[in-house]
Amino acid sequence: MAKRTRVWMALATVVAVAAGWNWMRDDQARSQASVTALAKVADKTDPHLALSATVLADGDLPPEGTRSLFDHVAAQNGGVPYPFPKLIEALQKMNPEGAPPVAVMLPHGRSLLKGQADDAHPRVLLAADFQAPNTPAALGVNARGQLFLGFVENANEIEVLSYNEAAGRYEFQLVQDYSATGARKLVYARRQICLTCHQGGAPIFPQRPWNETNAAPDTVEAMLRARTKAGLDTQTYLGLPLQNTLSSPERFDELTDVGNFFAATQKLWLDGCGDQGNTSVDCRKTMLKLALQYKVRPGEFKEEGALVARLKTLQAKALGDRTIAVAESDLTNRDPVAEQQGIKGWWRNLTTARIQLGDGAKNNEDLEAFDKLPKLPLALDPLTKRAPKRILTAANIDGAYGLASLLTESDVNTLMEAANWQFDNLANAVDKLPDALFQAKPFERAKTVQALMKSPELPKVRSNGPVQLAYVFTDVSDMSPPIATGVPPLQLKAGSSLEPFETYCFSCHRGNPAKRLNFMGADSEDKVLAQMRDKTEIRDALDWERYEGTEKASMLMPPRDSKQYALLVEDQKKNPKLREQMRAVVPSLFGF
C-alpha cells in the first residue's frame, strides 16, 4: 500500500512539474525594464518635426508664471489639507453638485510605491469630475479629467497629476512626508521618471474589468479578510467605502482617457497647424470654430462641409504626410488574486518572490529599490513601451473635439448668450480675435473665452460693453515659487531659535503654495528669521492667554485640531516658557 502511494505521489509530481513547465512556456515573458535606466533616457523627438516639442515645456518645474491646478487648489485651502479625508472634502466642496471625487482602491497595483500598499492598506486613487459654472464675473474651473491623486498611506506620500492650463501640459507632483507631524511638502517630481509609465505625459489606468481595484469581488474579499485580521474598519478606509461598484473604475478610466487626449490636443493645436504665419493662425481659428460648433450642437455635428474641408486643407499645409500619435493610456487588465491561484499560482510562488509590505521604494526617489522588486509579465508592466492608441493625420479633425473637451458647457452658454444664440455671430467673433491669440503657443481655455467676451462682434458685448471674466486658476501673483523634489530640507544650527518653529509650524508655513502663508519658506536660517520678523502677527498668534475666548481665537496657532497643537501643549508641560521663547523671536508689534 505504501509503495502504491509513493508511485501515485511521484506521478502527481511529474504531472504538476509538467503543467508548470507548460505554463512557463506559454506565459508572457517577464519584463526586464528598469525605471532607473529609462528615467535617464531623454525624449528623442526631433524638434524640427514637432513644433510641440519646442513649445511645450519638458522641465521638472512648470514654466515661469504658470502652475498646476493642484497648486491652486492647495493655495486656496492654505496648503494641502490633512488628513486625507479633509483633502477629499476640499475637492467635494469645489464640486457644484457636492459629489465626492471618483475613488478606487488598488491593494496590489503597479506604481513606484506598490511595495508600500497591501490588502489592509491599499493605494487610493482620486479623480476630480466636475465643471464649475461661470458667473457674470468669473469663469468656473474645469477640473474634469484635469486632477488625479494617488495616496499610499504607509509611504506618507501623495502622487499628484494635474493639468497646467497655461503651459498646456500635465504636471507631476508629490506631497512628501504627508503625516500628522510631517513637513507635508508639495514638490514637483522628476518628470522623466514619471514619463516612464505615463508615456503620453498624461494619466493612465487599467482596462476593464479592473480586477486589481476594489470593484472586483475577489479583491474586496481579500481586503476584508486582511482588515478583519488586523482589527481594522471593514466598512471604510480613509473616509471612503471599502467596497466599490464597477461604475467607479469605469468612470475613472473614462476620465483618464479624457485627460490623455488633452495632451494630444495640444500637439494637434501646435503641430497640426504649424508655425507658418497667417496660414497657421487661420488653421487654429478654423479648429476653434469647429470646436465651438461641435460643443453647441453635438448631436447635429457632421464631419463634412466647408469648414471641415478648410481645416483639413490647412492642416495638410502644416503637417504634410507626418502624423501625430495619441498615446496609449490604457494598461492591460491585471488580476493579482488570480495570479496566486491554481497550478499557475503555485508555480509562480515557487519561482517568483512575492512582494511583501515594505519592500521596494519607500518614496518616489528610491528607484534602485523599486528595480529590485520581482518583475511583472511584459504585457502588464507599465514600463513596457506601448504602441500609440491612434495615429492621426492631416485628414483628421480630432483637434476640434479636443478643444471642445477643454471648454465647459457653461462656457458655451456664456458665449452663445452674448451672441444672441446665433452661432454665426460667435464664428465672426473668432475670426476677429487678435492673431496673437493663435500663435504657436498652448491653447488656453480661459484666455480664449475671456477674449471672446470682449469682442464687439457679439451683440450683447457691442450693446453692453466688454465683459471682464476673472479666472483665479491661472493667476500666480499670490503664489510662492514652485519647489523641485530633491531640494534638501533646511539645516538648522544646534540650539537655533527656529527649532520649535520647525516642529510646530514648518508643515504649514514652509513650502506652502500660498505666498501669504509661506512666511517661513526661505532657503537659509537667517532669511527665515528675517521673514518671520516681518510677520509680527506670529507673536500674537502664539499669545493664547490674551486671545483665547475672543473673536480672534480662530487665528491662534497651531490650529486646535492639529497634531502640532497637541505636541506643543505636551511640550509646554516640560518647558512652561516655550511659547514665550518662541514669541521672543518676533518683534513686539501688534498687528493681529
N, C-alpha and C positions, 0 to 999 in steps of 0.2 A: 504493500500500500504506500509506504513511504517512497519507494522507488518510483511508482507511478506519479506521485505528487511532484517529485523532483523533475520528472520528464515534462509534465504539464507546465510547471513554472519556467523551465528552460524554453519551451516552445512559446510561452506567453512573452518572455523577454525578447526572443528573436522577433516576434511579430511587432512588439512595441518599438524595438530599435529600428526595424524596417519601416514602420509607419513614420517614426520620427525622421528617418533618413529621407523618405519620400517627401515629407513635409518640408524639410530643409531645402531639398532640391527645388520644390515648387514655390517656396516662399520668396518674397521680394528681397532683393539684395539689401544689406544693411547700409545705411548712409555712412559715409566717411567724412562728411563736411565738417569743417572746423570754423566756428564763428570767429575765433581769433584770427585765422588766416583770411577769411572772407572780409572781415572788417578793415583789413589793410589794403584791399583792392579798390582802387578809385573807379568811379564811373568812366567807362570808355567811350561815352557818346561823343561823336565828332561835332564840335561846336559849329563847324561850317555847314553841317547838315541839320542841325537842330537849333533853331533860334531860342527855343525854351531853355536849352542848356546854358545859354549865356545870360538870359533874362531872369530866370528863376534861381534864387539863391540856393547854394548847396552847403553852406557852413552850418556848424552846430547851433550858433546863435542866430536869432532872427535878424533880417536886415534892419538897419538903423531906422527908428521911427515906426516900427511895426512890432506887434506882439501877438501871441496866440490867444484864442478865445478863452482858454482856461486861465491865462494870466488875468484877463479882465474879470472873469468870474471870481477868482481868488481876491483880486484887489477890491472888488465891490463887497466882499464878505470880510474884509480886514485880514486876509490871509486864508490859507487852506483850512476850511472848517474841520474841527476834530471833536469827537471821534468820527469814524466813518459814517455812522448813521446821520450825523449832522451835515456831512457833505451831501449825502443823498437827499436830505431835507432841503438843503440850499438849492439843489437842482430842481427839486419838486416845486419849490416856491417860484422859480423862474418860469415854469410851465403855466401858461394861462389857464389850462384846464385843471391844474393842481395834481396831475398824474405823476407818479414817480418815474425815474428813468427806467428804460428797459434793462433788466438784470438777468444774468445767468451765472451759474457756478460751475467751475471745472476743477474737480479734485486732482485729476491727473492730466494736465494739459501739456503744452509744448513750448511754453515760454522760457525765457532765460532763468526764471525763478521756479521752475517746475519742481525742483527738489525741496522747496520750502512749503509746498502745499500737499495735502493728503485728504482722505475722506472726512476726517474730523474738522479740518481747516482748509476748505477749498479756496482756490483763486476765484475772486468775484469780479465779473465784468459788468460795466455800466455803459449805456449809450443814451445820450440825450435824443429826444424825439419830439421836438416841438418847434413851432414858428410863432413867435410873439407878434401880435397885430401892431400895425402902425397906429400912431396917434396923430392928431393935427400938427403936432410939433416935433415928432421924433419917429424914427424908424425902429421897428421891433427887431430883436435879434433872431436870426435863423440858425438854430442850433441843431436842426435835424441832419444827421449824418456828419456833424462837424465836431463832435466831442465824444471821446471814448476813454474810459478809465479801466485799469486792471489793478486790483489790490490783492496783495498776498500778505496776510496778517503776520505770519511768522517771520517774514522778511522786513516788516515795518516799512514797506515801500509801495508807493502807488506809481504805476506806469501810466503816462498821460499821452494821448494822441489827440491833438485838437487843431482845428483849421486856423490859419493866419490869413484873413481875407486880404489884407493889404499886400502881402507877399505872394499870394496865390499858391500856397503850399501848406501841408500839414507840418506841425512842429512836434517833435518828440521830447517829452519832458519826464522828470521823475520828482516825486515828493519823497525825499530821503529822510530817514530817521523819524518816520511818522508814528510816534508813540506819545504817551501822556507827558513824559518829561523830555522828549527828543527835540531836536532842532526844527523838525518839520520844514525842511528846506526845499523850496521849489527851484529846480535847476533844469537847464537844457541838457539832454543826453547827448552822447556821441552819436551823431546822425548815421555815420557809416555802419555802426553796429546794428542799429535798428533796421537799416535797409537790407541787411542780410536775410531777414524774414519778410519785412514789409517792402517787397521788391518794387512796388509801384509808388513807394513813398506815401502810402495810404493804409487804411485799416484792412485787416484780413480776418477771416473766420471760417470754420469748417462748413462743409456741405451737409445737407440733410442725410440721415435722420438725427444727426447731432448726438451720437451715443456718449460722447465724453462730457455732456452737460447734465445738469440736474433736471432735465426734461425727460431723460431716459430712465425707465423704471429700475433697471439693474444698477445704474449709477446711484440713484436715490437710495435704493435698498442698502448698498454698501456704505453710503454716508450715514444712514440711520443707525446701522449696526455699530459703526465706529464711534459715533457721537454718544450712543447709548452706553457703550463700553467705557467711554471716557467720562460719563456722568454729565454730558453737555446737553444743552437745549436741543430737542429734536424737532422743534417747530420752526424756529428761525435761526438765522446766523447773520450777525451784523445788521440786525433790523430787517432782514429780507426773508421771505418764506423759503424754507429749505427745499420744498417740493415745488416744481415748476410745471407749466404746460408747454406743449410744443410751440405754441404761439410766440413765446418769448424768444427762443433761439431763432425761430423763423423771422421774426421782426428784426432781431439783431443782425442776422445775415443780410436782410434787405438793406438795412442802414449802412452796413459795410460796403455793399455794392454801390449804394448811392454815393458814399464818400469816396470810394475808389474812382468813380467816374468824375468827381470834382477835379482830381489830379489830371485825368486825361483831358478834361475840358480846357484847362489852361494851356495844354500843348496844342489842342485844336485851335484855340483862340490865337496863339502865337505862331506856331509852325504852319497851321492851316492857311493863315493869311499872310505870313511872312513880314518882311520889313522893306517894302517897295513903295514907300511914299503914299501917294493918293490911292493907288490900287489896293494897298493893304488897309487903308482907312475905309475905303468903300466896302471891302470884304467884311470887315468887322461890323460896320454899320448894318450891312445886309444880314449877317449872322444874328445880330441883336434883334433886328426887326422880325426875323423868323422865330426867334425865341419868344418874343412878346406875342406874336400871332398864335403860336402853339399854346402859350400859357393862357391866353384869353379864351380860346375856343379849342381845347384839346380834342374834343370829340369830332370836330369838323376838319381838323388839320390833315392835309394830304401832302405827300412829298412830290408835288408837281406844281406847275405854274411858273410865272416869270421870275419871281423872287428866288425860288429854289434853283432854277436854272442859272440865275446870275451868281448865286453863291458857289455853285459847282464850277462855273467858269473862272471866277476869281480865285478859288482855291487851287484850281489846276495851274494857274499862272504862278502861284507862290510855291506850291508843293511839287508840281511836276509829277513824276512817277514814283516819288518817295512815299513812304507810308508812316502812319502813326500807330504805335502799339498801345492797346488798352491792357494794362497789367492784369494778371490773374489774381483776384483777391480771395478765391475760394480754396481752402485746403481740403484734401481728401478726408472724408469722414474716418474717424478712428474710434474703436470700441475697446477701451482699456480693460473692462471687465471680461469680455470675451477672450481677450489675449491671454488670460490666466486660466482658461477653462479647457477641458478635454485634453487629448493627446498633444495638440499643438501647444497648449499652455504648459503641460508637463515638460515638453521638450524645451520650450523657451526658458522656463525656470531653471532647467538643468544646464543650459548652455549660455544663458544671458543673465547677468546680475540684475536684480530688481533695484529700482531707485528707492532708497529709504528716506524718510523725513529728515531733512537737514543735510542731505547730500548735495553736491554741486554748488552752484553760485549762490552766495548769500545776498548778493545785490547785483545790479546790472553792470558793475565794474569788474566782476570776478569771472572773466571769460575763460581762463585756463581751467578753473574748477568745473565750469559748465561743460567744457570739451571732454572732460574725463568721464562724464556720465555715459551709461550704455546708450548706443545709437539706436534710433528708430529705423524701421524699414525706409528705403529710399523714397517711396511714394508718399510716406506720411511725414517726412522731415520737412518742416517749413524752410530749412536752409537750402533744400534742393532747388535748383533754378527751375522756375515754372515757365512754361510756354505762355505767350500772351493769350488773353481771353478773346480778343478780337484784333484784327488788323484793319485799320481804316485808311481809305484813300481820299483823293480829292472829290470823288463821286459820292462820298457820304456827307450827310448834313448833321451828324451827331453832335457837333459843336453847339448847334442851336438848342438841342434838347438839354445839353449840359448847362448852358446859360440859364435856361428856363428853371432847372432844378436849383440853381443858386438864388433865384428870385423867389419871393413868397407870394402866396395867394393875396395877402394884404397889399403887397407892392402893386400887383396888377389892378386891384380895386382902387388904390390910391391914384394910380396913373390914369386909369380909364375914367374915373370920376372927373379928373382935371381935364380930360379930353372930351368931356360931354358924351362919354360912352361911344365915341366914334373912333374906330381903330386907325382910320386914315390920318386923323389929327395926331395920333401918337406916333405913327410912322413918319410923318412930316417932321415932328419934333426930333426924332432920332437923326434924320438927315441933316438938321440944322445944328446939332450939337457940335461943340468945338472939336476940331480934328485931334487936338492934344489928348482927348479922352480915349482915342482909338489908336494911339501909337503903340509900339512894341513894348508893352508892359502888361502885368497881370490884369485880368478883368476883375473889377471891384463892384459888387452889387450896390453898396451904399453910395459910392460916388456917382454911379450911373443913375440911380433913382433920384438922388439929390439934384443932379444936373438937369434931368428931365423936368423936375418940378419947378425949375426956374425958367423953362423955355416959354417964350411968348407964343409959340406955335400951339400951345394948349389953351383952349378958350378961357378956362377959369383962371389960368395964370395971367392971361392977357387982360382980363377984366379986374381981377383982384390983386394982381401983383405976385411976384415970385414967393414961393413957399420955402422957408428955411427949415429943413428937416435935420435935426441933430441926430448923431449916432455915436453912442459912447463906447461901442465895442471896437473901434479903431483909433480912438483918441488916447495917446500915450503920454500926454502932458503931465498927468498926475501919477505916473508910474515910476518906480525905481528902476535902475538899469537891470537888464537880464543877467542871470548868473549861469555860467557853464559848469557842468559836472567836473569833478576832479579838483576844483579850487579848494585848497586846504583850509580848514577852519582857523579862526583867529587864535593865535597862540598868545596867551596872557602871561605876563611875568608873575613869578611867585609872589603871593601877597597882594596882587593887583586889586585896586578898589572896584574893578569890574567883575570880580569873581562872583559875587552874589547876583549881579545882573545876568551873568552867563547862565546861572542856574534857574532864575525865576523869570527872566524877561526876554532872552535872546530868541526863544522859539517863536515869539510873535513879532518882535521888533528888529530882527536881523534877517535880511533876505526877504522881507515882506514885499510883494509886488506893488503895494500901495505906497507911494512916496511919503505920504503923511505919517505912515506908521513905521517906516523903515529908518527910524532915527537912531538905530544902533548898528547900521549896516556898513560902516566904513571899513577899509581894509587894514587898518592898524589900530593899536590900542589908543594912541594919542588922538587919532582922528575920531574914534568912537567917543572918547571923553569930550572932545570939542563939540561933537554933535549933541551930546546929552546936555551940555551946559547951555546950549541954545534952546533946549526944550525944558523950560523951567516948570512946566506942568508935571514933570516926573516927581518933583518934590511933593507936590500936593497930592498926587495920585497915591503916594505911599503914606499920607497922613490920615490913617484910618480913624484915629480918635476925633479929629476935627470934623470929618465929613460923614462919618457913619450915621445913618438915620436922617440925613438931609437929602435934598433933591439932587445933590451931586454924588450920592453914594454909588450910583451905577458907574461912575468914572474912576472909582478906586481900583487899583491894580495890585496884584494879578486878579483876573476875573474870579469871582467867588466859586464858580463851578469847575475851576481848573485844578489840575494836579499840582501846578506850581504854587497856587494859593495854599493848598493843604501842606505842601512841603515847607513853605515859609512860616506858616503857623507853628508847625512842629519844631522848626529850627529856632524860632524865637524863644521857645522854652529853654533851649540851651544857651541862647545869647539874646537876652531881652533888648539889647541895644542894636540889634541887627538892622531894623528899618531906619533907625536914627543914623546909623553909619552909612546906609545907602543914600539917605536924603542929603547927607553932608557932601556927597559928590556933586550935587546940583546946586547952583546959586539959589539963595533965598529970595526969590521974586514971585509974587502972587499973580498968576495969570490963569488960574484954574477956572 
